[in-house]
Amino acid sequence: MKKSISLITIALFLSFTLTGFDLSAQESFKIVRGKQDTVYTAQHFIVGVAPAGSLITVNGTPAKQYKTGSFGAELKLVQGDNTVNVNVLTGGKESTETFNVFFKLPVAQPAITDTVPFSGKVVVTKEGAYLNYGVGQDRLGGAKVNYIAEGIRMELLDSAQALYKVRLSENSYAFIPKFLVNHEPAGTKPPFSLTSSWSVSNAGNTDVVRVALEKRLPYTFFKEMEPNRIVIDIHGAACNSNWITQYLNLKMVDYVDYDQIAPDVFRVYIYLRDEFCWGYKVDYSGTSLVVTIKHTPAPAYKGALAGLTIGVDAGHGGPTSHGAVSPSGVREKDLNLAMTYMLKAELEKRGAKVVLSRPDDNDVAMSQRIKIFENANVDMMVSVHCNAGGNPLRPMGTSTYYKHIEYRELAKTVLERLVELDVNNFGLIGNFNFSLNSPTYWPNILVETMFMSSLPDEELISDPMFQRMMMNKTVKGLEDYMKKVKTSLKRGSKR
């Protein structure tokens, strides 16, 4: 007898272990979510449980039932009373439950206002705005911090010639050209915001970091080499970020982090996987700060130019922008245009697609040149110029220029090839305030071939054969750079 009871117990135990709880034994169902009397959103969910294998409808629409016996449905409510009818058919037996859900629009809460009104003045940025470090000027304008999105409000602190001094955060300020802002009505307050959730996702050819804010706030950013990261300071923000979603299919972003470096300055860290940066942009979408980081292009893994889209810019142009003019009357704009076509031909021989900012003798605005390259989604950009100044009787030489530290290696690699022509090395010039060096969204350099004002240099650069040699060396420098990128990618794959 005891043996029979033990066998029955074991059989019941094995049945429960192998099949789980037998939901088909249930004789009724119940609604576990969705029977609220009053709700304030039109999207409404009904969730219940019934014996497994039942046929279930909610307001006449079939509802999916899972192996656990659970089922669910989504309803779109109308304002007022909504009747919900749930019907369950199990083994020929039918059960029904009917109830009402009342959808009421939420009552708008009155805005919370400060008892002390703001008495200062506020300006708001226009499209194309940028921040300067100070009021200093040279022929290329003051030293820029970075471009900044439109629609950002900042407190106006002072006026200095063509610039306004504006507050970024409690202990930070910058300068902005007056023509790039509008004045806000009296009483408008400078913004402050808590940060909210983040997301870091792969958007196809870019990785996108999105930080939710309540308002558009001023920001400054820069790239570091060691550690390899992009750093963005959001001014006027305090941390309330308790949720950062990072997807597993990211290409350029390794991971993100943050720090509250001051009570009203929230710092974002974006750590990158690949050693060489192919461009990034900081902007707003609504009130969310969005950082877009370009993926390393496929040709880089082969160390080749074939398949790249390269922007080529001929400096100056048109009736009012000749650039430098040599003692014998040779105009820089003409040499620049001729050399860009030589550069274009050499790049196309290697399989690159070339986009020209100035295909003929026209004066194209710097902002328009940038848009041409942006619309073409170039992978890198080279601007070709001739230099001027210094002792007219001595050779002055060649040089390359960059603004952002992440593009220093590109400028250096091209210069190393140019000086093979046995010309003076005028230097590798960093933090250069040239408009076409300002974008961060693609690697870019300026090549100042030779000095128009130097008689020995003029003799060289006026010779079409020497011009072609310089452009060939420029292309070899770009090829060298791609080989460095390829080597770095191999190193990265072994980590």
C-alpha positions in Angstrom: 0.0 0.0 0.0 2.8 2.4 1.0 4.6 1.6 -2.2 1.5 2.4 -4.3 1.1 5.8 -2.6 4.7 6.6 -3.2 4.4 5.8 -6.9 1.4 8.0 -7.2 3.2 10.9 -5.4 6.2 10.5 -7.7 4.0 10.5 -10.8 2.2 13.6 -9.7 5.5 15.3 -8.9 7.0 14.4 -12.3 3.8 15.6 -14.1 4.0 19.0 -12.3 7.8 19.3 -13.0 7.5 18.4 -16.7 4.3 20.3 -17.6 4.0 23.0 -15.0 0.7 24.0 -13.4 -2.2 22.6 -15.4 -4.1 25.8 -16.3 -6.7 23.8 -18.3 -8.1 22.6 -14.9 -9.3 26.2 -14.2 -13.1 26.6 -14.6 -13.2 30.4 -14.7 -11.2 33.4 -15.8 -10.5 36.8 -14.2 -9.4 40.3 -15.3 -6.2 41.3 -13.6 -5.6 44.7 -15.2 -7.8 47.3 -16.9 -10.9 47.5 -14.8 -10.2 51.1 -13.6 -13.2 53.3 -13.1 -11.4 56.4 -14.5 -8.3 56.8 -16.6 -6.5 59.8 -18.1 -5.0 58.3 -21.3 -6.7 57.0 -24.4 -4.3 54.0 -24.6 -5.7 51.3 -22.4 -4.7 47.7 -21.7 -6.8 44.7 -20.7 -4.9 41.8 -19.2 -6.5 38.6 -17.8 -6.1 34.9 -17.3 -8.3 32.0 -18.4 -7.9 28.2 -18.9 -5.3 27.4 -21.5 -6.7 26.8 -25.0 -9.6 29.2 -24.6 -11.0 31.4 -27.4 -11.0 35.0 -26.1 -12.4 38.2 -27.6 -12.3 41.8 -26.2 -15.1 43.9 -27.6 -15.4 41.4 -30.4 -11.7 41.3 -31.4 -9.7 38.1 -30.8 -7.1 38.4 -28.0 -3.9 36.4 -28.0 -3.7 33.8 -25.2 -0.3 32.6 -24.1 0.7 29.1 -22.9 0.5 30.4 -19.3 -3.2 31.1 -19.8 -2.6 34.9 -19.7 -4.2 37.0 -22.4 -4.2 40.8 -23.3 -5.6 43.4 -25.6 -5.0 47.1 -26.3 -8.0 49.5 -26.6 -8.2 53.1 -27.8 -10.7 54.9 -25.6 -13.0 57.8 -26.4 -13.8 60.5 -24.0 -16.4 59.5 -21.5 -17.8 56.0 -20.8 -16.3 53.1 -22.7 -17.9 49.6 -22.4 -15.6 46.7 -22.3 -16.9 43.2 -23.0 -14.5 40.2 -22.5 -15.8 36.8 -23.7 -14.1 33.5 -23.0 -15.1 30.2 -24.6 -13.5 27.1 -23.0 -14.5 23.6 -24.0 -18.0 24.7 -25.2 -18.6 26.7 -22.0 -18.9 30.5 -22.4 -18.1 33.1 -19.7 -18.5 36.9 -20.1 -17.5 39.9 -18.1 -18.6 43.4 -18.9 -17.5 46.7 -17.2 -17.1 50.4 -18.0 -13.9 52.5 -18.2 -14.3 56.3 -18.0 -11.7 58.3 -20.0 -11.3 61.8 -18.7 -8.8 64.3 -20.1 -6.3 65.4 -17.5 -6.8 68.9 -16.0 -4.0 71.3 -16.9 -2.0 72.3 -13.8 -1.3 76.0 -13.4 2.3 76.9 -14.1 4.5 77.4 -11.1 6.0 80.9 -11.2 8.7 82.4 -9.1 7.7 85.1 -6.7 10.7 87.2 -7.7 10.6 88.1 -11.4 13.8 88.0 -13.5 15.0 91.5 -14.3 17.8 90.7 -16.6 18.0 90.5 -20.4 17.9 87.3 -22.4 19.0 86.6 -26.0 18.2 83.5 -28.1 20.4 82.0 -30.8 19.8 82.0 -34.5 20.7 79.3 -37.0 24.5 79.2 -37.5 25.4 80.7 -34.1 28.7 80.1 -32.5 30.5 81.0 -29.3 33.8 82.8 -28.9 36.2 82.5 -26.0 36.8 86.3 -25.8 36.7 89.6 -27.6 40.0 89.2 -29.4 40.0 89.5 -33.2 42.3 88.7 -36.1 41.8 88.5 -39.8 39.8 85.3 -39.4 37.7 86.6 -36.5 37.9 85.7 -32.8 38.8 82.3 -31.4 35.7 80.0 -31.6 34.6 77.6 -28.8 32.1 75.7 -31.0 29.0 76.1 -33.1 25.7 76.0 -31.1 22.1 75.2 -32.1 19.4 77.8 -32.6 16.7 78.4 -30.0 19.0 78.5 -27.0 18.4 81.2 -24.5 21.2 82.8 -22.5 21.4 85.7 -20.1 23.0 88.9 -21.6 25.8 90.2 -19.4 27.6 92.8 -21.4 28.3 94.3 -24.8 31.7 94.5 -26.4 31.9 95.9 -30.0 30.2 93.4 -32.3 29.8 90.8 -29.5 27.6 90.1 -26.6 28.9 88.5 -23.4 26.5 85.8 -22.3 26.2 83.6 -19.3 26.4 79.8 -19.9 26.1 78.8 -16.3 26.8 80.3 -12.9 30.5 80.5 -13.3 30.9 80.3 -17.1 30.4 82.8 -19.8 31.3 83.2 -23.5 30.9 85.7 -26.3 28.5 85.6 -29.3 28.2 87.8 -32.4 25.3 90.2 -32.0 23.9 89.4 -35.4 23.5 85.8 -34.5 20.9 86.3 -31.7 17.5 87.9 -31.1 16.3 89.6 -27.9 13.7 87.9 -25.8 10.8 89.9 -24.3 11.4 91.5 -20.9 10.8 89.1 -18.0 12.0 86.0 -20.0 14.1 83.8 -17.7 17.3 82.0 -18.8 16.6 78.3 -18.8 17.5 75.6 -16.3 16.7 71.9 -16.7 17.0 68.5 -15.0 18.4 65.8 -17.2 16.3 62.8 -17.9 16.8 59.4 -19.5 19.4 58.7 -22.2 19.6 56.4 -25.2 22.6 55.3 -27.3 21.6 53.6 -30.6 22.9 52.6 -34.0 21.2 54.7 -36.7 22.8 52.9 -39.7 25.9 55.0 -40.6 26.1 56.7 -37.2 25.7 56.1 -33.5 23.4 58.5 -31.8 23.5 59.6 -28.2 20.3 61.3 -27.0 20.0 63.1 -23.6 16.5 64.2 -22.7 16.2 67.7 -21.2 13.3 69.9 -20.4 14.6 72.9 -22.3 17.3 73.7 -24.8 20.5 74.7 -22.9 23.8 76.1 -24.0 26.6 73.5 -24.4 30.3 73.4 -25.1 32.2 70.3 -26.3 35.7 69.0 -27.3 37.4 65.8 -28.2 40.1 64.1 -26.1 42.7 61.7 -27.5 43.7 59.9 -24.3 41.2 58.7 -23.2 39.6 58.5 -26.6 36.3 60.3 -25.9 34.0 63.2 -26.8 33.2 65.5 -23.8 30.1 67.7 -23.8 29.2 70.2 -21.0 25.5 71.1 -20.7 25.3 74.4 -18.9 22.3 75.1 -16.7 21.6 71.4 -16.1 21.4 69.2 -13.0 21.4 65.4 -13.1 18.2 63.4 -12.9 19.4 60.7 -15.3 18.6 57.3 -13.7 18.2 55.3 -16.9 20.7 55.1 -19.8 19.8 52.6 -22.5 22.9 51.4 -24.5 22.2 48.9 -27.4 24.6 46.1 -28.3 25.0 46.9 -32.0 26.9 50.2 -31.6 29.9 50.7 -33.9 31.8 53.8 -32.8 30.5 54.3 -29.2 32.1 52.0 -26.6 30.1 53.3 -23.7 28.9 56.6 -22.1 29.2 58.2 -18.7 28.5 61.5 -17.0 29.6 63.7 -14.1 28.0 66.7 -12.4 31.1 68.9 -12.4 29.3 71.9 -11.0 25.8 72.4 -9.5 24.6 73.6 -12.9 27.0 71.9 -15.3 26.3 68.4 -16.4 29.2 66.7 -18.3 28.6 63.9 -20.8 31.4 61.5 -21.7 31.2 59.4 -24.9 34.0 56.9 -25.1 34.9 55.8 -28.7 36.0 52.4 -29.9 38.0 53.3 -33.0 41.2 55.4 -32.6 40.5 57.6 -35.6 37.4 59.8 -35.5 35.4 60.3 -38.7 33.2 63.1 -37.4 30.6 64.0 -34.9 27.9 66.7 -34.5 26.1 68.1 -31.4 22.6 69.5 -31.9 19.1 69.5 -30.6 16.0 67.6 -31.6 13.2 69.3 -29.7 14.6 69.7 -26.2 16.8 66.5 -26.4 20.5 67.1 -26.9 21.6 64.8 -29.7 25.2 63.8 -30.5 25.7 62.0 -33.8 29.0 60.1 -34.3 29.8 58.8 -37.8 30.9 55.2 -38.2 34.3 54.4 -39.6 33.7 54.1 -43.4 34.2 50.7 -45.1 37.2 51.7 -47.2 39.2 52.4 -44.0 39.3 48.7 -43.3 41.2 48.3 -46.6 43.4 51.3 -46.0 42.3 52.8 -49.4 40.8 55.9 -50.8 38.5 54.0 -53.2 34.9 54.3 -52.1 35.4 57.5 -50.0 33.6 60.8 -50.8 36.1 63.6 -50.5 35.3 67.3 -50.5 37.8 69.5 -52.3 37.8 73.2 -51.8 39.5 75.9 -54.0 40.1 78.9 -51.8 38.7 82.4 -52.7 37.1 82.9 -56.1 34.9 85.4 -57.9 35.4 89.1 -58.8 35.9 90.3 -55.2 37.9 87.4 -53.6 41.2 87.0 -55.5 43.2 86.0 -52.4 46.9 86.7 -52.6 48.5 88.1 -55.8 52.1 87.4 -56.6 54.6 90.1 -57.6 54.3 89.1 -61.2 50.5 89.3 -61.0 49.5 85.6 -60.6 46.3 85.4 -58.7 45.9 82.9 -55.9 42.2 82.1 -56.8 43.3 80.9 -60.2 46.1 78.6 -58.9 43.8 77.2 -56.2 41.2 76.3 -58.8 43.7 74.7 -61.1 45.3 72.6 -58.3 41.9 71.4 -57.1 41.2 69.9 -60.5 44.6 68.2 -60.4 43.8 66.9 -57.0 40.3 65.8 -58.1 41.8 63.8 -61.1 44.3 62.0 -58.8 41.7 61.1 -56.3 39.3 59.8 -58.9 42.1 57.6 -60.4 42.2 55.9 -57.0 38.4 55.3 -56.9 37.3 58.2 -54.7 34.3 60.3 -55.4 35.1 64.1 -55.3 32.8 66.9 -54.5 34.0 70.5 -55.4 32.8 73.5 -53.4 33.8 75.9 -56.2 34.0 74.3 -59.6 34.5 77.6 -61.4 35.5 81.2 -60.8 32.6 82.1 -58.4 32.7 83.6 -54.9 31.0 80.9 -52.8 30.3 81.9 -49.2 32.0 79.8 -46.5 28.6 78.8 -45.0 27.5 77.6 -48.4 30.7 75.6 -48.9 30.1 73.8 -45.6 26.5 73.0 -46.7 27.7 71.6 -50.0 30.0 69.2 -48.2 27.4 68.4 -45.5 24.7 67.6 -48.1 27.2 65.3 -49.9 28.0 63.6 -46.7 31.7 63.7 -47.4 34.1 61.5 -45.5 36.9 64.1 -45.4 37.7 67.5 -46.8 40.9 69.2 -48.2 41.0 73.0 -48.8 43.7 74.2 -51.2 45.2 77.7 -50.8 48.4 79.7 -51.3 50.1 81.7 -48.5 51.5 85.2 -48.3 53.6 87.3 -46.0 57.2 87.3 -44.7 60.5 88.0 -46.4 59.9 88.2 -50.2 63.6 87.2 -50.9 63.7 83.9 -49.0 61.8 80.6 -49.6 59.0 80.4 -47.1 57.6 76.9 -47.9 54.5 74.8 -47.3 52.2 74.1 -44.4 49.0 72.3 -43.3 46.4 73.4 -40.8 43.8 71.9 -38.6 41.5 73.2 -35.8 40.4 70.1 -33.9 42.9 67.8 -32.2 41.3 64.7 -33.7 42.4 65.8 -37.2 46.0 66.7 -36.3 47.3 63.4 -37.6 45.6 63.9 -41.0 47.3 67.3 -41.4 50.6 66.0 -40.2 50.6 63.0 -42.5 49.9 65.1 -45.6 52.6 67.7 -44.6 55.2 64.9 -44.3 54.6 64.1 -47.9 54.6 67.7 -49.1 58.0 68.5 -47.7 59.5 65.6 -49.7 59.5 68.1 -52.6 62.5 69.8 -51.0 60.6 72.9 -49.9 60.8 74.6 -46.5 58.5 73.2 -43.8 56.6 76.3 -42.7 54.8 74.2 -40.0 52.0 72.1 -38.8 49.5 74.7 -37.6 46.9 73.7 -35.0 43.8 75.4 -33.6 43.5 77.4 -36.8 40.4 79.6 -37.0 39.6 79.0 -40.7 35.9 78.5 -41.4 36.3 75.2 -43.2 38.4 73.8 -40.4 35.6 74.5 -37.9 33.2 71.6 -38.6 33.7 68.5 -36.5 31.5 66.4 -38.7 34.3 65.2 -41.1 38.1 65.1 -40.9 39.4 68.3 -42.6 42.6 70.1 -43.3 43.8 73.2 -45.1 46.9 72.9 -47.4 48.7 76.2 -47.9 50.8 75.1 -50.8 53.5 77.9 -51.2 53.9 81.6 -50.6 52.7 83.9 -53.4 54.7 86.8 -51.8 58.0 84.9 -51.8 59.9 85.2 -55.1 61.5 81.7 -54.9 58.1 80.2 -53.9 56.3 82.1 -56.6 58.6 80.7 -59.2 57.8 77.1 -58.1 54.0 77.4 -57.6 53.5 79.2 -60.9 54.7 76.1 -62.7 51.9 73.7 -63.5 54.2 70.7 -63.3 55.1 71.7 -59.7 51.5 72.3 -58.9 50.7 68.7 -60.0 53.6 67.4 -57.9 52.1 69.1 -54.9 48.7 67.6 -55.5 50.2 64.1 -56.0 52.0 64.4 -52.7 48.8 65.5 -51.1 47.1 62.4 -52.4 50.0 60.2 -51.1 49.5 61.8 -47.7 45.8 60.9 -47.7 46.7 57.3 -48.7 49.3 57.2 -45.9 46.6 58.4 -43.5 44.2 55.6 -44.6 47.0 53.0 -44.0 47.4 54.4 -40.4 43.6 54.0 -39.9 43.7 50.4 -41.2 46.6 49.6 -38.9 44.7 51.0 -35.9 41.6 49.0 -36.8 43.7 45.8 -36.8 45.1 46.7 -33.4 41.6 47.4 -32.1 40.2 44.0 -33.3 42.9 42.2 -31.3 41.9 43.8 -28.0 
